Amino acid sequence: MISGGPTAAGTTRNSRKAYAREVMSIVGESSKRSKSEMTLEFGDLDLEGLKFPQDDPLVITPIIGNCHVVRVLVDNGASVDILFHDTFIRMGYNDSELTPYDAPIYGFNHVECKIEGAIQLPVTIGEEPREATQMLNFLVVKTASTYNAIMGRTGIHAFKVVLSTYHMVLKFPTKNGVGEARGDQKMAHSCYVAALRPDGTWGRSSP
């Protein structure tokens, strides 16, 4: 679980208090929002090719910037989108391209994680003609991980994604119908095994 960062609640104590008060006062009709006429649903066809029983994480390979980035965890328990620093460097970026970001984020047991900076990058999921692209704000962190990046709730909501870890697929609306990105079950297994190593890393050389 990752909390903090530039979410709808803001980054200051006062903005978060105001956000809490606003949420607690919601009654009646919800605020206006963009609506989709598409139905995003899951069925037995989505289970084809999966090995059961399974409790695997949803790991996809989107295009981030100009790179196909493997081992991207889709995690609705994370409040922000994360790009790990070693991946950021291998993608051809450097620290001078980061926007300073002072507020920390917090992980398991409320352990603070320092942010190296932030960067806005285009992210594309799905396949033509049913693909979608959104500009996401990634927080770059320098810590060991079996994943290259994490798509948290900000990214999930930007794409209007509905996901099912049971079906190992996420679905989202596009102008040409319902798009989808399937999780890689084999990669998810490999990430789990790598996480059990003493250093908790993949030992990789490319995004």
ABEGO torsion letter per residue (X at the ends): XBBEEBBAAEABAAAAAAAAAAAAABBEBBBBBBBBABBBBBBAAAABGBBOBBABBBBBBBBBEABBBBGBBBBAABABBBBBAAAAAAAGBBAAABBBBABBBBBBGGBBBBBAEBBBBBBBBEBOABBBBBBBBBBBBBBBBABABBBBAAAAAAAGBBBBAAAGBBBBBBAAEBBBBBBBAAAAAAAAAAAABAAGBAGBABX
